[in-house]
């Protein structure tokens, strides 16, 4: 007898008298299905891991894109981000006109020029007191009832420039002279009255005052170095000469 026959005989003797369980086949199939499911799950997990590892370089390249990149930071809409798009007007309401036609839009409007004295307009200076004719910007008060005799006159002589403005009325007159130039050492250089002048002050600045032979009164002072002022008044305006002087701001 050969070896194979002896093995078959031994195996037959070994299993003789044993019987298989009726559910053996079902148990074998169930275990086979479980093993197959475990193998499929393991294969799926391995595939997911491989896919995740493949996506890592792409994710890193996406994060490496700079914030200011024109390809990603450029707005997709033509409307600036800082200004929301204009809403259309409600039904029944007229659309607002473009800013080009609105007052104050575009270039700023030019300031109104100061009219010269005697222009025939209402007084523009503060405290003008109802004097007819616009006042120069450096004169802020003239008593009412007086009319400018014309534009202020400018004369130049011996290195000095004298601007003289005059107003006249039924009750008196006022004349203001603004002198600019070197050589002015004090209000005495501006006085044109006889006798000894009196001392006063205009806004805290020393001044001299005196009466002329024609009953007019004069007050003179240096507003600042090289700039002197003389105010002369007659009639009822003479009683307000100090107020007129206080209103001169050269």
C-alpha positions as CSV (number, residue, x, y, z in Angstrom):
1,X,0.0,0.0,0.0
2,X,1.4,3.4,-0.9
3,X,1.5,6.5,1.4
4,X,-1.5,8.1,-0.1
5,X,-3.7,5.1,0.5
6,X,-2.5,4.9,4.1
7,X,-3.3,8.6,4.7
8,X,-6.8,8.2,3.2
9,X,-7.4,5.2,5.5
10,X,-6.2,7.0,8.6
11,X,-8.4,10.0,7.8
12,X,-11.4,7.8,7.3
13,X,-10.8,6.0,10.6
14,X,-10.4,9.4,12.3
15,X,-13.7,10.9,11.2
16,X,-15.6,7.7,11.5
17,X,-18.6,8.0,13.7
18,X,-18.7,11.9,13.5
19,X,-21.5,13.8,11.9
20,X,-21.6,17.4,10.6
21,X,-24.0,19.9,12.2
22,X,-27.0,20.9,10.0
23,X,-26.1,24.6,10.3
24,X,-22.4,24.0,9.3
25,X,-22.9,25.2,5.8
26,X,-24.8,28.3,6.9
27,X,-22.1,29.1,9.5
28,X,-19.4,28.8,6.9
29,X,-21.3,31.1,4.4
30,X,-21.9,33.7,7.2
31,X,-18.3,33.7,8.2
32,X,-17.3,34.1,4.6
33,X,-19.5,37.1,4.1
34,X,-18.2,38.7,7.3
35,X,-14.6,38.2,6.1
36,X,-15.4,39.6,2.7
37,X,-17.1,42.7,4.3
38,X,-14.0,43.4,6.4
39,X,-11.8,43.1,3.4
40,X,-14.0,45.6,1.5
41,X,-14.0,48.1,4.4
42,X,-10.2,47.9,4.7
43,X,-9.9,48.5,1.0
44,X,-12.2,51.5,1.1
45,X,-10.3,53.1,4.0
46,X,-7.0,52.5,2.2
47,X,-8.4,54.2,-0.9
48,X,-9.7,57.2,1.1
49,X,-6.2,57.6,2.7
50,X,-4.6,57.6,-0.7
51,X,-7.1,60.2,-2.0
52,X,-6.5,62.5,1.0
53,X,-2.7,62.2,0.5
54,X,-3.2,63.1,-3.1
55,X,-5.2,66.3,-2.2
56,X,-2.6,67.7,0.2
57,X,-0.3,69.3,-2.4
58,X,-3.3,70.9,-4.2
59,X,-4.5,72.3,-0.8
60,X,-1.1,73.7,0.0
61,X,-0.8,75.3,-3.4
62,X,-4.2,77.0,-2.9
63,X,-3.2,78.4,0.5
64,X,0.1,79.7,-0.9
65,X,-1.7,82.1,-3.2
66,X,-1.0,85.7,-2.0
67,X,-3.9,87.8,-0.7
68,X,-3.2,90.6,-3.2
69,X,-3.1,88.3,-6.2
70,X,-4.9,90.1,-9.0
71,X,-6.5,86.8,-10.1
72,X,-8.3,86.3,-6.8
73,X,-8.5,89.7,-5.2
74,X,-10.0,91.5,-8.2
75,X,-13.7,92.3,-7.6
76,X,-16.1,90.4,-9.8
77,X,-18.5,93.3,-10.2
78,X,-17.7,96.7,-11.8
79,X,-19.2,98.6,-8.8
80,X,-16.5,99.7,-6.3
81,X,-16.6,97.8,-3.0
82,X,-16.5,101.0,-0.9
83,X,-19.7,102.4,-2.5
84,X,-22.9,100.4,-2.8
85,X,-24.7,100.4,-6.2
86,X,-27.3,103.2,-6.5
87,X,-30.8,102.1,-6.1
88,X,-33.3,103.0,-8.8
89,X,-35.9,105.7,-7.8
90,X,-39.2,104.6,-6.4
91,X,-42.1,104.4,-8.8
92,X,-43.8,107.8,-9.3
93,X,-40.7,109.8,-8.1
94,X,-38.5,111.8,-10.5
95,X,-34.9,110.6,-10.8
96,X,-32.4,112.9,-9.1
97,X,-30.4,115.1,-11.6
98,X,-26.7,114.3,-12.2
99,X,-24.2,115.8,-9.8
100,X,-22.8,117.9,-12.7
101,X,-25.9,120.1,-12.6
102,X,-26.3,120.4,-8.9
103,X,-25.3,123.5,-7.0
104,X,-22.0,123.1,-5.3
105,X,-21.0,120.0,-7.4
106,X,-17.8,120.0,-9.3
107,X,-15.5,123.0,-9.1
108,X,-16.2,125.3,-6.1
109,X,-18.0,128.5,-6.8
110,X,-15.8,131.6,-6.9
111,X,-16.1,133.9,-3.9
112,X,-17.9,137.2,-4.4
113,X,-15.5,140.0,-4.9
114,X,-15.6,142.9,-2.5
115,X,-17.2,145.9,-4.2
116,X,-15.4,149.1,-4.1
117,X,-16.6,152.1,-2.1
118,X,-19.3,154.1,-3.9
119,X,-20.6,151.1,-5.9
120,X,-24.2,152.0,-4.9
121,X,-24.9,148.7,-3.1
122,X,-25.9,148.1,0.5
123,X,-23.1,148.2,3.1
124,X,-21.4,144.9,3.5
125,X,-19.2,145.6,6.5
126,X,-20.3,144.7,10.0
127,X,-21.8,147.7,11.9
128,X,-22.0,149.8,8.7
129,X,-24.7,151.9,10.4
130,X,-26.7,152.4,7.2
131,X,-24.1,154.4,5.3
132,X,-24.9,154.4,1.6
133,X,-22.4,152.6,-0.5
134,X,-20.4,149.4,0.3
135,X,-17.5,149.8,2.7
136,X,-13.9,148.7,2.1
137,X,-13.1,145.5,3.9
138,X,-10.9,147.4,6.4
139,X,-13.6,149.8,7.5
140,X,-16.5,148.3,9.6
141,X,-18.5,151.3,10.7
142,X,-19.7,154.6,9.2
143,X,-22.6,156.6,10.8
144,X,-26.0,156.4,8.9
145,X,-27.1,159.2,6.6
146,X,-23.7,159.5,4.9
147,X,-23.0,158.7,1.3
148,X,-19.6,157.7,-0.2
149,X,-18.3,160.5,-2.4
150,X,-16.8,158.0,-4.8
151,X,-14.2,155.2,-4.8
152,X,-11.3,155.5,-2.4
153,X,-8.4,157.6,-3.8
154,X,-4.8,156.4,-3.7
155,X,-1.9,158.8,-3.8
156,X,1.8,158.1,-3.6
157,X,4.4,160.7,-2.5
158,X,7.8,160.5,-0.9
159,X,7.8,156.8,-0.4
160,X,4.4,156.7,1.2
161,X,1.0,155.4,-0.1
162,X,-2.1,157.2,1.2
163,X,-5.6,155.7,0.6
164,X,-8.4,158.2,1.4
165,X,-12.1,157.3,1.6
166,X,-14.8,160.0,2.2
167,X,-18.5,160.0,3.1
168,X,-20.8,163.1,3.2
169,X,-24.3,163.9,4.2
170,X,-26.6,166.7,5.4
171,X,-25.5,166.4,9.0
172,X,-21.7,166.2,8.4
173,X,-18.9,164.2,6.8
174,X,-16.2,161.6,7.5
175,X,-12.8,161.1,6.0
176,X,-10.5,158.2,6.7
177,X,-6.8,158.2,5.5
178,X,-4.7,155.0,5.5
179,X,-1.0,155.8,5.2
180,X,1.6,153.1,4.5
181,X,5.3,153.7,4.2
182,X,8.6,154.0,6.1
183,X,9.5,156.9,8.3
184,X,6.4,156.8,10.5
185,X,7.6,157.1,14.0
186,X,4.3,157.8,15.8
187,X,0.8,159.4,15.4
188,X,2.4,162.9,15.6
189,X,3.7,162.3,12.0
190,X,0.0,162.1,10.9
191,X,-1.5,165.0,12.8
192,X,-2.7,168.1,10.9
193,X,-4.2,170.2,13.7
194,X,-2.9,173.3,15.4
195,X,-2.1,173.5,19.0
196,X,-1.2,170.8,21.4
197,X,-3.0,167.5,20.6
198,X,-4.8,165.4,23.2
199,X,-3.9,161.9,24.1
200,X,-6.3,158.9,23.8
201,X,-6.1,155.3,22.6
202,X,-7.8,153.2,19.9
203,X,-8.2,149.5,20.9
204,X,-5.4,150.0,23.4
205,X,-3.0,151.7,20.9
206,X,-1.8,155.2,21.8
207,X,-3.4,157.9,19.7
208,X,-3.5,161.7,19.4
209,X,-6.6,163.8,18.8
210,X,-7.2,167.5,18.0
211,X,-9.7,170.0,16.5
212,X,-9.1,171.7,13.2
213,X,-10.0,175.4,12.4
214,X,-13.1,174.2,10.4
215,X,-14.6,172.6,13.5
216,X,-13.7,169.1,12.3
217,X,-12.0,166.7,14.8
218,X,-9.1,164.4,14.0
219,X,-7.7,161.3,15.6
220,X,-4.5,159.6,14.4
221,X,-2.6,156.4,15.5
222,X,-0.2,153.8,14.2
223,X,-2.1,150.5,13.7
224,X,1.2,148.7,13.3
225,X,4.8,149.6,12.2
226,X,4.7,151.4,8.9
227,X,0.9,151.7,8.8
228,X,-0.9,154.8,10.2
229,X,-4.6,155.9,10.3
230,X,-6.2,159.3,10.5
231,X,-10.0,159.7,11.0
232,X,-11.5,163.1,10.5
233,X,-15.2,163.9,11.2
234,X,-17.4,167.0,11.2
235,X,-21.0,167.7,12.2
236,X,-22.9,165.0,14.0
237,X,-20.4,162.4,12.9
238,X,-17.8,164.1,15.1
239,X,-19.6,162.8,18.2
240,X,-19.0,159.2,16.9
241,X,-15.4,159.6,15.9
242,X,-14.1,157.1,18.5
243,X,-16.6,154.4,17.3
244,X,-15.5,155.1,13.7
245,X,-11.8,154.8,14.7
246,X,-12.4,151.5,16.6
247,X,-14.0,150.1,13.4
248,X,-10.9,150.7,11.2
249,X,-9.0,147.4,10.9
250,X,-6.2,147.8,8.4
